[in-house]
C-alpha cells in the first residue's frame, strides 16, 4: 500500500511539472494565454491516476521496466488524446493552446519514467518497499533468483525466507534465512505478511509441481513458477492455452525487416533531436583533448558489425599517442594484469589514459562520435557490444546470433553492471537483449544510459 502511495505522489509530481513547463514555456515566448486558465484543469490529474490504476501501474511490481514504460507511454498518449478531443470539440476549443497540450504530452513522456526511476533509487532499499516473498527451492535456480532480488530491490519483490530442500546445509542465501521445515511456512508467512511465493524448482516433475502449486495457493495470494526451460527469453513471453495445456510463446522480435526498419527510424529521430546538445558538447570536448595531450581528437578502430562486416568505429581519443607500446610494456611487467586483459579485454586501472581521457571514460562521453556510426548505419543506438576480430572465438556459438544485428552504442550489460560483470555475463546479456528486443526495451535502456552518464557511472 505504501509503495502504491509513493508511486501515485511521484506520478502527480511528474504530471504537474510537465504541465507547468508547457504552460509557462508557452507564456514566456509570448503566448496570449493566462496560466490560470490551465491551472483550473488540475482535477484532470485524477483521470491520469485512474487510467494508470486500470492498467495495473500501482504498484507495478509484476511488470518488467520496459513493459512498465510501454504501458505509461500508451496510457499517457491515449489520455492526452482523449482530453484534447473533448476540449477541441467543445466550445472551449479555441481558448486553449494546442502547443501547450502537445508540450504537456511530450514533457510527461519524459518526466514520468524519470520520476519513477528516481523514486526507486531513493526508496527501493527501504524495508517497506516491495512485496515480501518466500522462495521455494535452495538449488541453483533458487540461489540465483534470491541473489538477483536482493541485489536489485528496485524490482519490488523482497525475499524474506527460503524453504530449502533436504540436502540444504547452508543457513542463508544472500542474507535471506533458510527454513527446513514445511510446517513452519504458515507461521513465517503470517509473521512476515508474505503475499508472494516463487517456486524455483524447475527440475521437479509435473505431477509434483501441480501438487506444490495447489498447496501453496491456499497460503499465498500470488504464486510465481519458474518454468523448466533454460536460456528462455524472460521478456514478452505470453501464456497460450493449447487445449487445456499451458504453453509459453516467445517470438523472435529483432530479426524481422519491419522491426529493423522501426529501430532504424527510431535511431535517426533520437539522434536528430539530440544534435542541439551533442554538437556543441563535441566541440568543447575536442578543444579540451587538444589542450590536454598531443595526438588526434578522434580515434578509430576496426570492429565487426552486421553480417560480420568490418567497419571503422569512432571514439574520442582518451589515451596517449603510443598507447599500444605502453600497454605491451605494462602487461609484460605484471602477469596478473595480463590475465585480466586476456579475460576481460580491458583493465580497471589502465595506464594509457590521459587526464581528460579518464573523465571521458568515466562519463562515457568518449562514445559520442559513434553517433556518426549510427547515422551511417554501421551501428544502432542500442545493441550488443561491437567486438574486434579476436573476440569472435570468445563468443563461441553465440556469435551466430550476434552478427545478425547491428552493434550498439549502449546496451543491456553496459547499464546493468559496467565493469563489474564477467565477459561471459556480457555475452549472455547481449544475447538476452537480442532475443527480447522491442522499442520499449530500447527506450528503457536509453533512459538508463542517460541516468548512468548524468551520475558519472559510465557505460563501457
N, C-alpha and C positions, 0 to 999 in steps of 0.2 A: 504494500500500500504506500509506504514512504517513497519507494523508488518511482512509482507512478506519479505521485505528487511532485517530486523533484523534476521529472521529465515534463510535466504539464507547465510548471513555472518556467523551465528553460524554453519551451516552445512559445509561451506567451511573450517572454522577453525577446526572442528572435523575431516573432511576428511584429511586435511593437517597434523594434529597432528598424526593421526593414521598411515598415510604413513611414516612420518618421524620416528616414533617409530619403525616401522617394518624395515625400511631401515638401520637406524643407529644401531638398535639392532643386526641385522644380520652382519653388518660390524664390530661391536665391538667384536663379538665372533669368528672372523677370517674368515669372508666371503671374497671371492676374487672378490668382485663386487664394482664398483665405485658408490658412492651415486649419482654422477651427472648423471649417466645413467638413474636413475629413476626420478630424478627431471625434466628431459626433458619431462616427460609424464604428466606434470601439466595440459595441455589442456584437458585431460580426465576428469578433475573435472567438466567440463561443461556437460558431459554425465550424471553424477550423479544428478546434479541440474535439468537437463531436465527430467530425469526419476522421480524425486520427484515431479516435477510440473505436470507430466502426471497423477499421482495418487492422485492429489489434496492435497499435503502436504504443500502447501503455500496458505493461512496461516494456514491451518489445523484446524481451529476453529470448524467446524462442527463435527469433529471426537472425540470420547472418547479417553483418553490416551492409553488404551490397543489397540484400533483399530489403532491409530497412530503408536504405537510400532510395531504392526503386519505388517503394510504397509512398515515401514522402513526396517525391517528385510528381508522381501520378496524382496523388490526392490534392496537393497544393495547386497543381495546374488545373485540375477539374474544378476545384472550389473557386479559384480566381475567375475561371471562365464562366462559371455559373453566376457569381456575383456581378461580373461585368455585363453579362447578358441581361440580368434583371435591371441593373441601373440604366443601361442604354436603351432598353425597351420601354422604360418608364418615362415620365415627363421630366425626370431629373437628368436625362441623358446628356444634355448639353451643358449642364452645370459642372459636372465632374471631368477631370482631365484624364484622357487616355494615357498620356505619358506617365502620370502618377500611378495608374493602375499597372501598367507594364513594368515600371520601375519597382513597384512593391513586389510584384511576382518574381522578378529576377533576383532582387535582394533577398527575398525569403528563401529561394532555392539555394542561395549561397550561405546565408546565416544559420538556417535551421540545422543542417548537419554539423556545422562548426560549433554551434552552441551545445548540441547533444554530445559531441566529442569532448568538449571542454568539461561538461558535467561528469562524464565518465572518468575523465582524467582526475578530477577533483575528489570524487566520491566512491569510485569503484573499490577502493581498499577499506572502506568503512565496513564495520561488522554487520550493518543493517542492509548493505547493498546486495541485491540479487536474491534468488531462491535458494534456501538450504536444500542440499541433495544428498542422498545416500548412493554410494557406488557399490553395485553388486558384482564382485569379482576382483581378485587381487593379482591376477595374472598379468601378462604383458599389456593386454588391452586396458585393463583396469588401472594399471600403474600409469600408462601414457595419458589416459583421459584425466585422471586425478591431477597429474603434474601439469597438464595443459590448463585445466580450470584454475588451479592455484596460481600459476604463472600469469594467467590472463583473467583477472577478476572482472574486467570490463564485459566479459561475455555474459555475466549475470547469473551464473549457476555456481553456487558455492558448496563444494563437498564438505560435509561436516563429520561423516564417519563412513567406513568401508566395511562391508560384510565379506570377510575373507573366506577362502576355501580351507579344506583340511590340511593342505600342505603348506599353508602360510605360517612362517615363523617370525616375520617382522611384526613390530608393534605399531608401525605407522608408515604411511607413504606420503612424502612431501609435506610432513607435519600433520596429516589427517589420520586420526586414530583408527585402528583396525579392531573390529569386534569379531569374535569367532563363534558366537552362539546365535542361532536363528531366533531363539525365544526372546533375546534382548532387543531385537529390532523394534518391536512395538513400543517398548519403553523409551528407546533413543528417539524414535520418530516423534513421540509425544513431547519429549523433553526439548528437542530442538525445533519443534513445529515444522517438520520436514514435509513439503508437498511433492517433491521430486524423487524418483528412483531411476538410476541409469543402470541398465542390465548390460554389463560389459563382459559377457561370456560368449563370444562369437563361436566357440567350438562346441557348445552344448548341443545336444540332439534336439530336433524339432519337437519331439514329444515332451522332453524335459523343459524346453523353453516355453511351451504353451502352459505347462503346469506352473512354472515360476511366474509368468505374466499374470495368470488368473489369481494366484495367491497374493501377489504384491499389489494388484489393482484394488484389493479391498483395504489396503493400508495407506496408499498414496494416491493423490489426485492425478498426478502426471507420471506415466511410465514410459521411459525412453529406452529403446532397444538398439544396441549396436549390431548392425547386420553382419553375418558371417562372410563378408566379401572384402578381401584386402585390396588396397590401391583403388578403391571405388571412389568416384568423384563425390565430394561432400557438399557441393552446392548444386542448386537447380535439379535435385532429384525428386521425381514425382511418384507417389504411390499409384499403382494401377491394379484394378480388380480384374483378375483373369478367372472368371467363373468361380469366384469364392476363394481363389488363391492370390496372395499378395505378391505383386511384382514391383520392382523398383526400376523406373525408367530414367536413364540419363542420356541426353542427346549430345552428339558432338557439335559444339556451338561455334567453334573457332574456324573450321576449315571451309565452310561454305562461301561461295563467291559473294552472295548478298551481304553476309556478315562482315566479310573482309572489306567490302565497299563502305559499309556503315562505319566501321572502325577507322578507315582512311579519311572519310569525310569529317568524323569527329576530331581526329588529329589536326587536320588543317584548320578547322574552325577555332579550336582552342589555341593553336599557335598564333593565328591572326589576332585573336582577342588579347593575347599576351604581349604583342610586339611593342606597344607604348611603354611597357615596363622593361622588357628584356633588352631592347636595343640600346637605350641609354646606359643600362647596367653593364652590358658587354663593353661599351666604350670606356667607362670608368675603370673596369677591371683590367682592360688591356693596357691602359696607361700605368696602372699600379704594377703590373707584371714587368713592363719595360723599365720602370724605375727601380725595381727590386733586384733584377738579375739580368745577365746577358742572355741572348737567345731569342727565338721566335715567340710570338704570343700564342699562336695556335700550334698544337701538336696533333699529328695524325698517326693512326696505327691501323694496320690491316686486320679486319675482323671478318667472320663468316656470317652471312645473312640468309635471307630467304632462299631456299633451294641449295644451300651450301655455297652461294655465290659470294666471292670476296668483294669487300668494299672498304673504303678509307673512312674510318670513324674519327671525328674531330673532337678535340678537347682543348681547354685552355691549359697551357703549359704550367705544371706545378712542380717540376723537378729541374735540377741543374742541367747544364748543357751536356755534360759527359755522364749521364745517368747510368748507362749500361756498364761502363767501366767501374763506376763506383759500386754498383750492385754486385758485380762479379768479385771485386776485391773484398767486399763486406761479407759475402757468403763463404768465401774461401777461408776467412778468419774464424768463422763460428759455425760449427756443424749443426747446432740446434736451429739456428736461423735458416740454414739451408734446407733442413727438413720442413720448417714452417712454410718456406717459399714453395717447395715441391708439393706440399699438401694443399695449400690454400691459394697459391699463385699471388700472394700478397704478404706484406709484413706489417705488423701492428706499429712498429716504430721504424719507419723507412727512412734511412739517412739521406736519400736523394731529394727530399722535399726542400723547396725554398721557403722563406718566411711567409710570403703571400700564398705559396702553394699549400702549406699546411692548413691555412684558413679556408682556402678554396675547397680542399678535400673535405674538411670538417662540415662545411655548409653545402657541399655537392654543387656549388656554382661552377666548378670546372666542367660540368657536363653541359652547360648552356649551348656551346656550339653544335651539339648534337641535334638541336632543333633544325639545323640545316640538313642533317642526315634524314630527319623525318620528312621535311619538305621534299627532298629528292626521292623519297620512297625507299631508302635503304633501311630505315628503322621506323618504329612506331613510338608514340609517347609511352605506352605501357606494353611490356612483353618480357620474354625471357632475356637473360643477360647475353649480350653479344660476346662471343668467345673467339679465341685465336685457334689456329690450326692444331696446336699442340694439345688443346683441351678436349678434342673430339674423343680420344680414347678414354678420357676420364668420364665422359657421359655414357659410354657403352651403348646399350640397346636404346637408351632414352634419346639419343641423338636423332633417331628416325622420327621422333615426334617434334623435336626442337627445330629442325631445319625446314619444317613445313609452314612456319610463321615468321614474321619479321621480328628481330630482336627489339628490345625496348630501352628507352632512356631510363625508365624506372620499372619496378616490378614487385612481385609479391615478397620475395625474400629480402629485397632491399629495405622495405618498410617494416618487415617482421622481426629482423634480428641483426641486420647490418653485419658487422664483423664477428658477431657472437655465435654465428651458425657455421657448421662444418660445410665442406664442399659438397658432400653427399646430400645434406639437407637443402642446400641451394638448388641442386638438380631436382630434388623431389618437389620443391616449391614451384620451380619453373614449370614442371610437368602438371602440377595441380592447377596452376593458372591457365595453362592451355586447355586442359580438359573442362574447366569451369568457366571459360570466358563468357562475358556479357558486357554490354555497355555500362551496366550498373557497377560491375566489378572494376572496370577501368576508371570510372568516375570516383569510386571509393578509394582506389589506390592513388589517384592523382591528389585527392584531398589529403590522404595520409602522407604523401610525399611533401606536399606544401607545408603540412604541420611539422614534419621532420626537419625541413630546411629552416623554417622560422625559429624552431627551438634548437638549431645548430646541432642536430643529431645526425645529419648527413644521410646520404643514400649512395652506397658504392656497389 
